[in-house]
Amino acid sequence: MRPLLLSLIVVATLSASQATQTFTGTISDDICARDGHAQMAMGPTDGECATACVNAHGASYVLVDATNVYALSDQKRPEAFAGRKVTVTGTLDAAKKAINVTSITASE
């Protein structure tokens, strides 16, 4: 009986960790995510700098909130939102601080 109970707890925990969540923040790149775009100055706006860093320096798009920087599984959709506040829907891999993106929409 004990192994069955343990198995159920493990399955429940894994299922819960894969629940779809929403995250709000700004689309940036992993080079400028913490220090801002002023030091790179790859464009007149944060969005243009982020896009330039991705295209010219091999950076990746990320979601930045007040305390975290999340890697994004989808690297095509974020380009349209570079430098803008968005809501990302997806599942979080907490160990990697990465979001498996389902959707991205503009936020106010």
C-alpha positions in Angstrom: 0.0 0.0 0.0 2.8 2.4 0.8 4.5 2.2 -2.6 1.1 2.9 -4.3 0.6 6.0 -2.1 4.2 7.2 -2.8 3.6 6.7 -6.6 0.4 8.8 -6.4 2.1 11.6 -4.6 4.9 11.7 -7.2 2.5 11.7 -10.1 0.4 14.5 -8.5 3.5 16.5 -7.9 4.7 16.1 -11.5 1.3 16.9 -12.9 1.0 20.1 -10.7 4.4 21.3 -11.8 3.4 21.1 -15.5 0.2 23.2 -15.1 -0.2 26.1 -17.5 0.6 29.4 -15.9 0.7 33.1 -16.9 3.7 35.3 -16.5 3.8 39.1 -17.0 7.0 41.0 -17.8 8.9 42.6 -20.6 10.4 40.8 -23.6 14.2 41.5 -23.7 17.3 39.5 -24.6 19.6 37.5 -22.4 22.5 39.9 -22.9 20.7 43.1 -21.7 18.1 41.5 -19.4 19.6 42.7 -16.1 21.8 45.7 -17.0 19.5 47.3 -19.5 20.0 48.3 -23.1 21.9 51.5 -22.5 25.3 49.8 -22.3 24.8 47.9 -25.6 23.1 50.8 -27.5 22.2 48.6 -30.4 19.2 50.7 -31.3 17.2 53.8 -30.3 14.6 51.7 -28.3 14.9 48.8 -26.0 12.9 46.6 -28.5 15.3 47.4 -31.3 18.3 46.8 -29.1 16.9 43.4 -28.0 16.2 42.4 -31.6 19.7 43.5 -32.7 21.3 41.6 -29.9 19.4 38.4 -30.9 20.2 38.9 -34.6 23.8 40.2 -34.4 25.1 38.7 -31.2 23.4 35.3 -30.9 21.4 36.4 -27.8 18.0 34.8 -27.0 14.7 36.4 -26.2 13.7 36.2 -22.5 10.9 37.4 -20.3 12.0 39.8 -17.5 9.8 40.6 -14.5 10.7 42.4 -11.3 12.8 39.5 -9.9 13.3 36.9 -12.6 14.6 36.4 -16.1 12.9 33.4 -17.8 14.3 31.7 -21.0 11.6 31.2 -23.6 11.2 28.1 -25.7 9.7 30.0 -28.6 12.2 32.4 -30.1 10.0 33.5 -33.1 6.9 35.0 -31.4 8.9 37.3 -28.9 10.4 39.3 -31.7 7.1 41.0 -32.4 6.9 42.0 -28.7 10.6 43.0 -28.1 10.8 45.8 -25.5 7.1 45.6 -24.7 5.2 44.4 -21.6 3.5 41.1 -22.3 1.7 38.1 -20.8 3.2 34.8 -21.6 1.2 31.6 -21.1 3.0 28.3 -20.8 4.5 25.8 -18.4 7.5 26.6 -16.2 10.6 24.5 -15.8 11.6 26.0 -12.4 15.0 24.3 -12.4 16.0 25.9 -15.7 14.0 29.1 -15.2 12.5 28.5 -18.6 8.9 28.8 -19.9 7.6 26.4 -22.5 5.6 29.0 -24.4 2.0 28.4 -25.4 1.1 32.1 -26.2 2.3 35.6 -25.9 0.0 38.6 -25.9 0.6 42.3 -25.3 -0.2 43.7 -21.8 -0.9 47.2 -20.6 
